[in-house]
Amino acid sequence: GRMLATRRGTAEILWQTPGGSPFACAPVLLNEHILAVRRDGRLERYRAEDGVAEGAAALGQPVLAAWSVDGALAGLSPARVWSWDGSAPGGEDL
């Protein structure tokens, strides 16, 4: 999967992220950041203004399901339920 931003009302690409594993759910806008989760368990945070990667974390296992909750991401992995607001991932083992 790859994210890209276009100028409103045009097809002009302003920025795009590198490709990678497919996204587990739609990316979430949280203040000035975009949070994304990939099916391989990688969590990524980008600046919405220019698409620069500002942080990442790894769940250490694939994501079975993911969804947005109050501007953050949450999901289910084979042995863990987790949430992420762009800082350290939280959650508990199943």
C-alpha positions, 0 to 999 in steps of 0.5 A: 500500500501507498498513501498520496496527497493531491492538491484539492480539485486537481490531480497534482500529487503533493507527496506520496509514501513508499510502498509496503505491505497492504494497509489493514484499515484506512489511515486516520488523521490525528491533528497534524499526523496521519496514522497507518497500520499495515497487515504485517504489523507495522504502525506508521506516523506521517506528517499530514503537511508533507508526508514525512515519516515521523515514527513507526512501531512494530507489533511483532505479529500480523494484523487480523483486523483494525479500525479507527477509534476516537482519532486513533487506531485499534486492532486485533492480532493473533495473540494481542488486542492493541491500540495506537495514538502515534506514541507507544502502542498499548494493549493486552495479550489474549 
